Amino acid sequence: MSNGALFSTDTVTTEARYQWHLWVADVLDMATAALSGWAALRALEQERTTVTMVIAMAVAWLVVSAVGGIWGRTLWRQLAGVRLVHGARPPGVARTLARAFTTPVDLLVSPVLLRRPFDTMLGLYAEPVARMKGLARQAPWLALLVGAVWLIVTPTRAEMVKYLGRTLTGWHCCHGTREVTWECKTSLSRAVREARSGHADVQAVVADCPVAAERLAKP
């Protein structure tokens, strides 16, 4: 041990050297997929049950995995300074779709085993890249994340109708008797926009909402 072999980085395999960078990126990619699935249901005005949420998030995770396999990069991998490769090449869609099912298990067992058995089986590992170089190419991923957050914090049509038409805070929003909140502002904007588009249920709400009716009357 006097030659320092025990602590030599030469004994660390390429697959293991950057596995924690990839681990962090995978966790954030899964979180992004979960937000995207949730946002998609809200955008489609679908009822959000446990089953539909799980399905939407799973589909979003498959899409994120497939797209991330084309170049081996995602926004979070780029920020973590790695890309996913198979033999120094991008892994491709088929291999990363298979990886989509094994990644949750790898994330759970790697802190204990200190390796990623399923990634190793698929011949996948993390390769270092410059964080800032090529970051601009990840703009679509950033747009996806921002869009997902926007859809989640913006009221759906059902939420807007319920808020403005059936709640006390919505009544105050409609009559301008309290400070305007984010929910109030976005609900009023959507109500006016959809009333102009001819949605009868929203037009009925606007008719009983003086602030929205005043905005609707303006050209």
Phi, psi and chi 1 to 4 in degrees:
 res  aa     phi    psi   chi1   chi2   chi3   chi4
   1 MET       -   -7.3  -74.6 -170.9  -75.8      -
   2 SER   -66.9  -22.1   59.5      -      -      -
   3 ASN   -84.8    1.7   58.4    9.0      -      -
   4 GLY    77.1   14.3      -      -      -      -
   5 ALA   -63.2  -29.7      -      -      -      -
   6 LEU   -61.3  -33.1  179.3   62.1      -      -
   7 PHE  -106.6   10.3  -57.0   99.8      -      -
   8 SER   -73.1  134.8  172.8      -      -      -
   9 THR   -70.9  -12.7   56.9      -      -      -
  10 ASP   -65.9  -21.4  -67.0  -22.3      -      -
  11 THR   -85.3   -5.5   62.8      -      -      -
  12 VAL   -90.4  123.4 -179.2      -      -      -
  13 THR   -70.6  158.3   64.0      -      -      -
  14 THR   -60.3  -37.9  -57.4      -      -      -
  15 GLU   -62.9  -32.6  -70.1   81.5   -4.6      -
  16 ALA   -91.1  -23.6      -      -      -      -
  17 ARG   -62.8  -38.1 -170.7  167.5  -65.5  156.6
  18 TYR  -115.8   21.3  -60.1   99.1      -      -
  19 GLN   -65.8  -29.8   68.4  170.4  -23.0      -
  20 TRP   -76.5  -30.2  -64.3  115.0      -      -
  21 HIS   -62.2  -44.8  -63.0 -109.5      -      -
  22 LEU   -68.1  -35.5 -174.3   59.7      -      -
  23 TRP   -59.8  -47.8 -169.9   91.1      -      -
  24 VAL   -62.3  -44.4  171.2      -      -      -
  25 ALA   -62.1  -40.8      -      -      -      -
  26 ASP   -64.5  -41.5  -78.2  -20.4      -      -
  27 VAL   -60.7  -44.3  168.9      -      -      -
  28 LEU   -71.0  -34.0  -66.6  173.6      -      -
  29 ASP   -64.0  -41.0  -80.4  -21.8      -      -
  30 MET   -66.4  -37.6  -68.9 -170.3   73.6      -
  31 ALA   -64.8  -40.2      -      -      -      -
  32 THR   -62.6  -42.6  -61.6      -      -      -
  33 ALA   -63.2  -41.0      -      -      -      -
  34 ALA   -62.6  -44.4      -      -      -      -
  35 LEU   -63.1  -40.2  -73.5  174.9      -      -
  36 SER   -66.2  -41.1  -59.9      -      -      -
  37 GLY   -63.7  -44.3      -      -      -      -
  38 TRP   -60.7  -45.9 -177.5   11.8      -      -
  39 ALA   -63.5  -37.7      -      -      -      -
  40 ALA   -62.6  -41.4      -      -      -      -
  41 LEU   -62.4  -40.6  -73.5  179.3      -      -
  42 ARG   -66.6  -41.0  -67.5  177.0   64.3   83.1
  43 ALA   -64.5  -34.6      -      -      -      -
  44 LEU   -86.6    0.3  -65.0  171.1      -      -
  45 GLU    56.8   38.3  -60.1  -75.6  -17.6      -
  46 GLN   -90.9  150.1  -65.4  -64.8  -47.8      -
  47 GLU   -66.0  132.9 -178.1 -178.3    0.2      -
  48 ARG  -100.5   95.4  -67.6  179.0  -60.9  -77.5
  49 THR  -104.0  172.3   64.3      -      -      -
  50 THR   -59.1  -42.2  -58.9      -      -      -
  51 VAL   -65.5  -48.3  173.6      -      -      -
  52 THR   -65.9  -35.0   57.6      -      -      -
  53 MET   -64.7  -45.1  -72.1  -75.8  -75.9      -
  54 VAL   -63.1  -43.9  169.5      -      -      -
  55 ILE   -63.7  -46.5  -68.4  174.3      -      -
  56 ALA   -62.5  -42.5      -      -      -      -
  57 MET   -68.5  -37.2  -69.5  176.8  179.0      -
  58 ALA   -66.0  -43.0      -      -      -      -
  59 VAL   -62.9  -43.0  170.0      -      -      -
  60 ALA   -61.9  -38.7      -      -      -      -
  61 TRP   -65.3  -38.7  171.4 -123.2      -      -
  62 LEU   -64.5  -40.7  -70.8  174.1      -      -
  63 VAL   -66.2  -46.1  172.3      -      -      -
  64 VAL   -59.6  -42.1  167.8      -      -      -
  65 SER   -64.6  -44.3  -62.2      -      -      -
  66 ALA   -64.6  -47.1      -      -      -      -
  67 VAL   -65.4  -39.5  175.2      -      -      -
  68 GLY   -65.8  -18.4      -      -      -      -
  69 GLY   -82.2  -17.4      -      -      -      -
  70 ILE   -66.6  -46.8  -62.2  174.4      -      -
  71 TRP  -111.3   -6.3  -62.9  -77.7      -      -
  72 GLY    79.1    7.2      -      -      -      -
  73 ARG  -125.6  150.3  -56.1 -175.5 -170.2 -135.7
  74 THR  -135.2  174.7   64.1      -      -      -
  75 LEU   -57.0  -46.1  172.2   64.6      -      -
  76 TRP   -73.5  -33.2  -60.6  116.3      -      -
  77 ARG   -64.6  -40.9  -71.2  176.3 -162.1  160.8
  78 GLN   -61.8  -45.3 -172.9   70.9   41.2      -
  79 LEU   -68.3  -27.2  -68.7  175.1      -      -
  80 ALA   -82.2   -7.5      -      -      -      -
  81 GLY    81.1   27.9      -      -      -      -
  82 VAL  -140.1  163.8  -65.3      -      -      -
  83 ARG  -135.4  154.3   69.1  168.7 -177.3  154.8
  84 LEU   -88.0  129.5 -172.4   66.5      -      -
  85 VAL  -134.9  161.1  -64.6      -      -      -
  86 HIS  -131.2  104.9  172.7   66.1      -      -
  87 GLY    63.0   41.0      -      -      -      -
  88 ALA    69.4   12.1      -      -      -      -
  89 ARG  -123.9  156.9  -64.0  173.9   62.2   87.6
  90 PRO   -56.0  142.8  -26.7   35.4      -      -
  91 PRO   -71.9  -22.3   24.1  -32.9      -      -
  92 GLY    87.8  165.3      -      -      -      -
  93 VAL   -68.6  -47.1  173.2      -      -      -
  94 ALA   -60.5  -44.2      -      -      -      -
  95 ARG   -68.2  -37.5 -159.7  175.0  -65.4  -88.9
  96 THR   -78.0  -23.7   48.7      -      -      -
  97 LEU   -66.7  -40.7  -81.5  176.7      -      -
  98 ALA   -63.4  -39.1      -      -      -      -
  99 ARG   -65.2  -28.0 -177.1 -179.9 -174.0  -93.5
 100 ALA   -57.9  -32.6      -      -      -      -
 101 PHE   -83.1  -23.6  -65.4   94.4      -      -
 102 THR   -96.9  -20.8   61.7      -      -      -
 103 THR   -58.7  -45.3  -65.7      -      -      -
 104 PRO   -56.6  -36.9  -26.4   36.4      -      -
 105 VAL   -69.8  -44.1 -179.1      -      -      -
 106 ASP   -59.3  -39.0  -93.7  -14.4      -      -
 107 LEU   -64.0  -33.8  -69.1  177.7      -      -
 108 LEU   -77.4  -40.0  -70.1  173.8      -      -
 109 VAL   -89.5  -22.0  -56.4      -      -      -
 110 SER   -63.5  -34.8   55.7      -      -      -
 111 PRO   -63.3  -24.3  -24.5   36.1      -      -
 112 VAL   -90.5  -46.7  178.3      -      -      -
 113 LEU   -84.5  -16.8  -59.2  179.5      -      -
 114 LEU    61.0   29.2  -59.4 -178.9      -      -
 115 ARG  -159.7  168.2   60.8 -171.5 -179.2   88.6
 116 ARG  -115.2   92.5  -59.3  178.9   64.1  123.2
 117 PRO   -61.4  -38.2   19.6  -31.8      -      -
 118 PHE   -75.8  -37.4  -73.1  104.5      -      -
 119 ASP   -61.0  -41.4  -88.6    5.9      -      -
 120 THR   -62.2  -41.9  -58.7      -      -      -
 121 MET   -62.4  -36.5 -177.9  178.4   66.6      -
 122 LEU   -84.2   -4.0  -68.5  168.5      -      -
 123 GLY    73.6   28.9      -      -      -      -
 124 LEU  -109.2  142.9  -58.8  172.9      -      -
 125 TYR  -157.3  169.0   59.1   93.8      -      -
 126 ALA   -92.7  136.0      -      -      -      -
 127 GLU  -117.8  136.5 -179.3 -179.6   79.8      -
 128 PRO   -70.5  144.4   26.6  -35.1      -      -
 129 VAL  -138.4  160.9  -63.7      -      -      -
 130 ALA   -70.9  128.0      -      -      -      -
 131 ARG   -61.1  -46.5  -76.9 -176.2  173.7   85.4
 132 MET   -82.4  -29.0  -58.3  -51.3  -63.7      -
 133 LYS   -71.4  120.3 -173.6  177.0 -179.7  179.8
 134 GLY    87.4    4.0      -      -      -      -
 135 LEU   -65.2  -33.4 -175.0   58.9      -      -
 136 ALA   -61.5  -28.2      -      -      -      -
 137 ARG   -71.2  -13.4  -62.7  177.7 -176.2  175.8
 138 GLN   -90.9   10.0  -50.3  -50.1  -45.4      -
 139 ALA   -56.8  -38.9      -      -      -      -
 140 PRO   -59.3  -36.0  -27.1   36.1      -      -
 141 TRP   -64.5  -41.8  -70.0  104.6      -      -
 142 LEU   -64.3  -40.8 -178.6   59.8      -      -
 143 ALA   -63.0  -39.2      -      -      -      -
 144 LEU   -61.1  -45.0  171.6   67.3      -      -
 145 LEU   -65.8  -44.8 -177.1   59.7      -      -
 146 VAL   -64.0  -42.6  171.7      -      -      -
 147 GLY   -62.8  -39.1      -      -      -      -
 148 ALA   -64.0  -44.8      -      -      -      -
 149 VAL   -62.7  -41.3  172.2      -      -      -
 150 TRP   -61.3  -44.7  173.0  -98.5      -      -
 151 LEU   -65.7  -32.3  -72.1  169.8      -      -
 152 ILE   -72.7  -38.3  -71.7  170.4      -      -
 153 VAL   -88.2  -10.3  -59.0      -      -      -
 154 THR   -93.9  131.7  -58.0      -      -      -
 155 PRO   -61.1  140.6  -21.5   32.9      -      -
 156 THR   -75.7  173.7   62.9      -      -      -
 157 ARG   -61.5  -44.7 -179.5 -173.6  -60.2  164.4
 158 ALA   -62.6  -41.0      -      -      -      -
 159 GLU   -66.3  -39.5  -70.0  170.1  -15.5      -
 160 MET   -65.0  -45.2  173.6  -94.0  -66.2      -
 161 VAL   -62.7  -43.1  169.2      -      -      -
 162 LYS   -65.9  -43.1  179.3  179.5  178.4 -179.6
 163 TYR   -64.6  -50.3  172.5   73.5      -      -
 164 LEU   -75.7  -30.7  -66.1  178.7      -      -
 165 GLY   -99.8  -16.4      -      -      -      -
 166 ARG  -133.5    1.8  -54.3  175.5 -163.3  168.1
 167 THR  -118.0  154.1   66.3      -      -      -
 168 LEU   -67.2  -42.0  178.8   59.6      -      -
 169 THR   -64.4  -34.9   52.7      -      -      -
 170 GLY   -66.0  -36.4      -      -      -      -
 171 TRP   -62.0  -45.0 -174.0   91.2      -      -
 172 HIS   -63.0  -37.4  -75.7  -68.5      -      -
 173 CYS   -62.2  -44.9  173.3      -      -      -
 174 CYS   -66.4  -27.7  -81.7      -      -      -
 175 HIS  -104.5    1.6  -69.3   77.6      -      -
 176 GLY    64.8   31.9      -      -      -      -
 177 THR   -96.2   -1.2   54.7      -      -      -
 178 ARG  -137.5  167.0  -73.2 -173.8 -178.4  175.8
 179 GLU   -60.3  138.1 -176.5  179.2   -7.6      -
 180 VAL   -72.4  123.6  176.5      -      -      -
 181 THR   -98.8  172.5   62.6      -      -      -
 182 TRP   -60.1  -43.9  169.8 -100.1      -      -
 183 GLU   -62.7  -40.5 -174.3  176.9   20.0      -
 184 CYS   -65.3  -47.9  175.2      -      -      -
 185 LYS   -61.3  -48.9  179.3  179.6  178.5 -179.7
 186 THR   -71.2  -33.6   52.2      -      -      -
 187 SER   -66.8  -43.4  -65.3      -      -      -
 188 LEU   -62.6  -43.9  -72.2  172.3      -      -
 189 SER   -61.8  -43.7  -63.6      -      -      -
 190 ARG   -69.0  -38.9  179.1  159.3 -167.7  167.6
 191 ALA   -60.6  -46.1      -      -      -      -
 192 VAL   -65.1  -44.1  171.9      -      -      -
 193 ARG   -61.7  -43.6 -176.2  171.8   63.2 -106.8
 194 GLU   -79.5  -27.9  -63.8 -155.4   -1.9      -
 195 ALA   -65.4  -38.5      -      -      -      -
 196 ARG   -67.7  -25.2  -76.4  175.0  175.9  160.8
 197 SER   -82.5   -6.2  -62.2      -      -      -
 198 GLY    96.8   16.6      -      -      -      -
 199 HIS   -76.7  114.2  -65.3  -76.7      -      -
 200 ALA   -63.0  -40.5      -      -      -      -
 201 ASP   -65.2  -35.8   56.4  -23.3      -      -
 202 VAL   -74.7  -37.2  179.8      -      -      -
 203 GLN   -60.7  -35.6  -72.0  175.2  -19.5      -
 204 ALA   -65.9  -38.9      -      -      -      -
 205 VAL   -66.5  -44.0  171.4      -      -      -
 206 VAL   -63.1  -35.5  170.1      -      -      -
 207 ALA   -61.6  -29.3      -      -      -      -
 208 ASP   -98.8   10.9  -67.6  -30.6      -      -
 209 CYS  -123.4   96.4 -177.5      -      -      -
 210 PRO   -54.1  -42.9  -25.8   34.7      -      -
 211 VAL   -63.8  -44.7  173.9      -      -      -
 212 ALA   -67.7  -40.2      -      -      -      -
 213 ALA   -63.0  -37.9      -      -      -      -
 214 GLU   -65.6  -41.6 -179.1 -178.5   -7.5      -
 215 ARG   -67.3  -36.8  -66.3 -175.0 -175.5 -176.4
 216 LEU   -66.0  -33.0 -178.7   63.3      -      -
 217 ALA   -72.2  -21.0      -      -      -      -
 218 LYS   -74.6  140.7  -66.5 -179.0 -179.8  178.2
 219 PRO   -68.9      -   23.2  -31.8      -      -
